[in-house]
Amino acid sequence: MISERLERLVEEMVERGVNFEDAVREFEKRFISRVLTNCDGSLTKTSDALGIHRNTLTRKLSAYKLKRR
């Protein structure tokens, strides 16, 4: 189950001393990247799937140096 896998991941990150902001940033970067790929690089579809404004998505892509495919 996903909640159990997530719990193990969080436990491991805490044990390794991963900073909260670093953890959130890495999760967000990977999540956005995966959804962008699933949406074939469409910013409109990706922003809709993520539930964020397209301008917000564009800023995050720039901040995380993610490329549209």
C-alpha positions as CSV (number, residue, x, y, z in Angstrom):
1,M,0.0,0.0,0.0
2,I,1.2,3.5,-0.8
3,S,0.8,4.8,2.7
4,E,3.1,2.1,4.1
5,R,5.8,2.8,1.4
6,L,5.5,6.5,2.1
7,E,5.9,5.9,5.8
8,R,9.1,3.9,5.3
9,L,10.5,6.6,3.0
10,V,9.7,9.3,5.6
11,E,11.3,7.2,8.3
12,E,14.4,6.7,6.3
13,M,14.7,10.4,5.5
14,V,14.3,11.3,9.1
15,E,16.9,8.8,10.1
16,R,19.3,10.2,7.6
17,G,18.7,13.8,8.7
18,V,17.2,15.1,5.5
19,N,16.0,18.7,5.9
20,F,12.3,19.2,5.7
21,E,12.5,21.8,3.0
22,D,14.9,19.6,0.9
23,A,12.5,16.7,1.2
24,V,9.5,18.8,0.1
25,R,11.5,20.4,-2.8
26,E,12.7,17.0,-4.1
27,F,9.2,15.4,-3.8
28,E,7.6,18.4,-5.6
29,K,10.3,18.3,-8.4
30,R,9.8,14.6,-9.0
31,F,6.0,14.8,-8.8
32,I,5.8,17.6,-11.3
33,S,8.3,15.9,-13.6
34,R,6.3,12.7,-13.6
35,V,3.0,14.4,-14.3
36,L,4.6,16.6,-17.0
37,T,5.8,13.4,-18.7
38,N,2.4,11.7,-18.4
39,C,0.9,14.8,-20.0
40,D,3.3,14.7,-22.9
41,G,4.9,18.0,-21.9
42,S,1.6,20.0,-22.1
43,L,1.7,22.8,-19.6
44,T,-2.1,23.2,-19.6
45,K,-2.8,19.5,-19.0
46,T,0.0,19.3,-16.4
47,S,-1.3,22.3,-14.5
48,D,-4.8,20.9,-14.6
49,A,-3.7,17.5,-13.3
50,L,-1.7,19.1,-10.5
51,G,-4.4,21.6,-9.6
52,I,-2.2,24.6,-9.9
53,H,-2.2,27.7,-12.2
54,R,-0.2,27.4,-15.4
55,N,1.9,30.4,-14.4
56,T,2.8,28.7,-11.1
57,L,3.8,25.6,-13.0
58,T,6.0,27.6,-15.3
59,R,7.7,29.2,-12.3
60,K,8.3,25.8,-10.7
61,L,9.7,24.4,-13.9
62,S,12.1,27.2,-14.1
63,A,13.1,26.9,-10.4
64,Y,13.7,23.2,-10.7
65,K,15.3,23.5,-14.2
66,L,12.8,21.0,-15.6
67,K,12.3,20.8,-19.4
68,R,9.2,20.2,-21.3
69,R,9.6,17.0,-23.4
